Amino acid sequence: MKLLPIGVADFQTIRKRDYIYVDKTKIIYNLFQIDSPYFLSRPRRFGKSLLVSTVKAILRGQRELFKGLWIDQSDYDWQPYPIIHLSLSSVRTDSVATANDALLSKVKDIAEAEGLLSIQEPTPELFFQALIKGLHTKYGQKPAILIDECDSPILSKITEPSLAAGIQDTLKFFYSVLKDMEKYRGFTFITGVTNFAQTSIFSGLNNLADLTLDREYANICGFTIDEFDTHFQDRLEESLEELKEFGELDQADTVVDLRKKILE
């Protein structure tokens, strides 16, 4: 019985440790067919970070991690690309200044890891812009941009309207780089919790495709009922016996009864 990746949002870890993984690679493959930046809004703990991690592994050309998955049998070319991956869930937001410093630190870390030590821009947005250009020059390819939890710094201060508004302005300046760098950046995928992010902090990105309510991408995160039945049947059987033992279910209950209770 495969382990459940509880609290694990790194695709490489899930695959190397043989955790359960519900294959979303066919839907991800479809994303690559259109030259447009994407935005996806989903609630917390809904698989957004794992999705971004999976996209990152594909764009790195790590085909060995996808053995047995749909995309490994497709015509995807596995060309590796430079990547700028930013997760904003950990950005400090004590003040607008600390949020600025945190953003600057994140893009500096990527530049340092890539050996682009000559970039010395003083603000997050200018450094971000220089980083995109620098990676484009270094690799001769447009870098992919992956931004996870794009609105987290704002939401962390949602009960402090003045500070939240200041952080929102900071992010709007930062993300405006994506429009300015259109000819230098490649595949761009952004996730957030709230749909207001798409209209407020990305207002300059006129061609940003919002996947939030798109039927074609409805199942890109989370599990469908069919996926649940396919991947978790053995878990249901195990849980059934344990719940009976602790008196949470009647002795006459079956897996079908437990499934109904879970899905109600």
Wavefront OBJ file of the C-alpha trace (Angstrom):
o trace
v 0.000 0.000 0.000
v 1.481 3.328 -1.074
v 1.959 6.059 1.509
v -0.165 9.196 1.510
v 1.856 12.371 0.862
v 0.348 14.238 3.807
v 1.899 17.689 3.984
v 4.217 16.948 1.038
v 3.953 19.426 -1.829
v 7.156 18.553 -3.691
v 6.590 16.421 -6.783
v 10.117 15.020 -6.838
v 9.812 13.821 -3.231
v 6.435 12.202 -3.917
v 7.725 10.295 -6.922
v 11.065 9.240 -5.451
v 9.460 7.989 -2.228
v 6.644 6.279 -4.144
v 3.811 8.154 -2.489
v 0.362 8.108 -4.062
v 0.212 10.585 -6.945
v -2.977 11.287 -8.885
v -1.857 11.915 -12.464
v -2.651 15.463 -13.642
v -0.054 15.575 -16.402
v -2.489 15.408 -19.311
v -4.173 18.605 -18.093
v -0.769 20.238 -17.524
v 0.301 19.237 -21.049
v -2.705 21.130 -22.412
v -1.454 24.283 -20.679
v 1.717 24.211 -22.750
v -0.216 24.281 -26.025
v -1.247 27.938 -25.700
v 1.174 30.839 -25.458
v -0.510 32.730 -22.640
v 0.251 33.503 -18.992
v -2.129 31.625 -16.683
v -3.756 32.406 -13.352
v -5.432 29.772 -11.176
v -7.335 30.461 -7.974
v -8.036 27.629 -5.526
v -8.564 27.443 -1.736
v -5.692 26.703 0.615
v -4.643 23.062 0.975
v -6.057 22.266 -2.445
v -2.874 21.116 -4.204
v -1.704 24.360 -5.834
v 1.887 24.069 -4.621
v 2.135 20.434 -5.749
v 0.759 21.482 -9.132
v 3.413 24.194 -9.480
v 6.102 21.728 -8.381
v 4.919 19.243 -11.021
v 4.982 21.908 -13.744
v 8.488 22.867 -12.616
v 9.745 19.271 -12.911
v 8.326 19.016 -16.434
v 9.929 22.291 -17.505
v 13.241 21.151 -16.055
v 13.075 18.131 -18.339
v 13.063 15.617 -15.458
v 11.411 12.890 -17.483
v 12.643 10.136 -15.167
v 10.176 11.344 -12.519
v 7.209 10.850 -14.869
v 7.643 7.192 -15.756
v 4.193 5.603 -15.972
v 2.365 8.934 -16.095
v 0.392 10.222 -19.078
v 2.904 12.826 -20.223
v 5.728 10.284 -20.480
v 3.834 8.620 -23.335
v 2.954 11.897 -25.058
v 4.820 13.887 -27.705
v 6.145 16.383 -25.140
v 9.772 17.179 -26.062
v 11.262 17.419 -22.514
v 13.368 20.429 -23.411
v 14.738 21.900 -20.148
v 14.103 25.592 -19.510
v 15.480 28.119 -17.039
v 12.914 28.750 -14.304
v 12.068 31.520 -11.875
v 10.021 29.866 -9.118
v 8.651 32.165 -6.417
v 6.498 31.005 -3.522
v 5.148 33.981 -1.607
v 3.534 32.116 1.282
v 6.548 32.823 3.485
v 6.994 36.526 2.657
v 7.253 38.617 5.819
v 4.631 41.338 6.020
v 5.358 43.215 9.239
v 5.408 46.340 7.085
v 5.537 47.366 3.443
v 9.308 47.730 3.829
v 9.770 44.157 5.104
v 7.574 42.845 2.268
v 9.782 44.716 -0.206
v 12.915 43.299 1.407
v 11.497 39.768 1.335
v 10.640 39.993 -2.367
v 14.071 41.379 -3.152
v 15.683 38.566 -1.165
v 13.770 35.914 -3.089
v 14.834 37.129 -6.536
v 18.396 37.676 -5.271
v 18.552 34.048 -4.097
v 17.596 32.834 -7.583
v 20.166 35.118 -9.226
v 22.861 33.857 -6.864
v 21.961 30.223 -7.529
v 22.184 30.921 -11.273
v 25.530 32.692 -10.958
v 24.099 36.051 -12.058
v 26.068 37.963 -9.464
v 26.371 41.136 -11.502
v 22.707 42.064 -10.936
v 22.612 44.817 -8.329
v 19.233 46.488 -8.779
v 17.882 48.185 -5.605
v 14.162 47.329 -5.808
v 12.334 43.988 -6.180
v 10.711 44.887 -9.498
v 13.939 46.134 -11.101
v 15.834 43.079 -9.856
v 13.077 40.789 -11.127
v 13.271 42.444 -14.533
v 17.052 42.115 -14.650
v 16.829 38.476 -13.561
v 14.458 37.593 -16.401
v 16.754 39.292 -18.917
v 19.827 37.713 -17.347
v 18.436 34.172 -17.594
v 17.287 34.816 -21.158
v 20.819 35.884 -22.094
v 22.558 33.095 -20.182
v 20.520 30.228 -21.611
v 19.382 31.689 -24.916
v 15.850 30.717 -23.909
v 12.904 32.493 -22.338
v 12.737 31.582 -18.635
v 9.517 30.112 -17.291
v 7.900 32.094 -14.471
v 6.120 30.128 -11.724
v 4.557 32.150 -8.900
v 2.752 30.277 -6.128
v 0.445 31.892 -3.539
v 0.739 35.260 -5.287
v -1.735 36.972 -2.941
v -0.553 35.446 0.346
v 1.250 38.620 1.530
v -1.981 40.609 1.141
v -4.183 37.989 2.804
v -1.845 37.720 5.774
v -2.733 41.341 6.612
v -6.339 41.366 5.488
v -7.455 42.592 8.946
v -5.132 45.601 8.608
v -6.574 47.383 5.549
v -3.963 50.129 5.315
v -1.024 47.720 5.442
v -2.759 45.274 3.087
v -3.297 48.083 0.571
v 0.376 49.054 0.779
v 1.491 45.478 0.204
v -0.952 45.200 -2.685
v 0.684 48.221 -4.331
v 4.098 46.636 -3.808
v 2.984 43.426 -5.483
v 1.319 45.308 -8.320
v 4.637 47.025 -9.132
v 6.460 43.693 -8.837
v 4.069 41.788 -11.093
v 3.944 44.608 -13.654
v 7.363 43.344 -14.745
v 5.628 40.354 -16.342
v 3.962 42.641 -18.875
v 7.114 44.656 -19.528
v 9.163 41.472 -20.048
v 6.723 39.771 -22.396
v 9.323 39.233 -25.134
v 11.848 37.781 -22.652
v 9.706 35.504 -20.460
v 8.388 32.088 -21.368
v 5.646 29.936 -19.886
v 4.045 31.809 -16.994
v 1.835 30.194 -14.356
v 0.495 31.959 -11.249
v -1.619 30.618 -8.406
v -3.510 32.355 -5.633
v -6.332 31.892 -3.165
v -8.534 34.801 -4.171
v -9.788 35.805 -7.574
v -9.371 39.504 -6.788
v -5.650 38.983 -7.383
v -6.335 38.500 -11.073
v -8.040 41.886 -11.402
v -6.101 43.993 -8.895
v -2.425 43.043 -8.841
v -2.302 41.713 -12.418
v -4.378 44.407 -14.086
v -1.564 45.225 -16.506
v -1.478 41.691 -17.915
v -4.176 42.027 -20.552
v -3.729 38.492 -21.910
v -3.699 36.701 -18.530
v -5.879 33.603 -18.898
v -7.914 32.931 -15.751
v -8.407 29.173 -15.356
v -10.317 29.413 -12.091
v -13.762 28.632 -13.538
v -12.614 27.063 -16.806
v -14.302 23.656 -17.198
v -11.319 22.254 -19.095
v -9.084 22.802 -16.062
v -11.610 22.147 -13.294
v -9.784 18.973 -12.205
v -6.228 20.294 -12.365
v -6.097 20.290 -8.533
v -7.836 18.034 -6.049
v -9.447 14.656 -6.782
v -12.472 13.687 -8.805
v -14.769 10.929 -7.501
v -13.324 8.528 -10.100
v -9.767 9.383 -9.025
v -10.757 8.902 -5.403
v -12.166 5.448 -6.151
v -9.112 4.465 -8.218
v -6.386 5.567 -5.829
v -7.894 5.229 -2.373
v -9.947 2.010 -2.419
v -7.452 0.145 -0.238
v -7.438 3.059 2.204
v -11.210 2.898 2.464
v -11.076 -0.775 3.352
v -8.429 -0.170 6.011
v -10.287 2.823 7.446
v -13.556 0.882 7.531
v -12.164 -1.688 9.948
v -10.495 0.927 12.148
v -13.662 3.037 12.374
v -15.691 -0.013 13.303
v -13.152 -0.876 15.992
v -13.478 2.586 17.549
v -17.246 2.578 17.303
v -17.438 5.301 14.667
v -19.291 2.992 12.245
v -21.801 0.216 12.634
v -20.476 -3.319 12.266
v -22.810 -3.832 9.321
v -21.427 -0.854 7.397
v -19.548 -1.556 4.160
v -16.985 0.312 2.073
v -19.894 1.666 0.032
v -21.441 3.139 3.193
v -18.133 4.723 4.231
v -17.640 6.186 0.758
v -21.074 7.778 0.897
v -20.319 9.333 4.287
v -17.028 10.795 2.992
v -18.616 12.260 -0.114
v -21.717 13.693 1.594
l 1 2 3 4 5 6 7 8 9 10 11 12 13 14 15 16 17 18 19 20 21 22 23 24 25 26 27 28 29 30 31 32 33 34 35 36 37 38 39 40 41 42 43 44 45 46 47 48 49 50 51 52 53 54 55 56 57 58 59 60 61 62 63 64 65 66 67 68 69 70 71 72 73 74 75 76 77 78 79 80 81 82 83 84 85 86 87 88 89 90 91 92 93 94 95 96 97 98 99 100 101 102 103 104 105 106 107 108 109 110 111 112 113 114 115 116 117 118 119 120 121 122 123 124 125 126 127 128 129 130 131 132 133 134 135 136 137 138 139 140 141 142 143 144 145 146 147 148 149 150 151 152 153 154 155 156 157 158 159 160 161 162 163 164 165 166 167 168 169 170 171 172 173 174 175 176 177 178 179 180 181 182 183 184 185 186 187 188 189 190 191 192 193 194 195 196 197 198 199 200 201 202 203 204 205 206 207 208 209 210 211 212 213 214 215 216 217 218 219 220 221 222 223 224 225 226 227 228 229 230 231 232 233 234 235 236 237 238 239 240 241 242 243 244 245 246 247 248 249 250 251 252 253 254 255 256 257 258 259 260 261 262 263 264
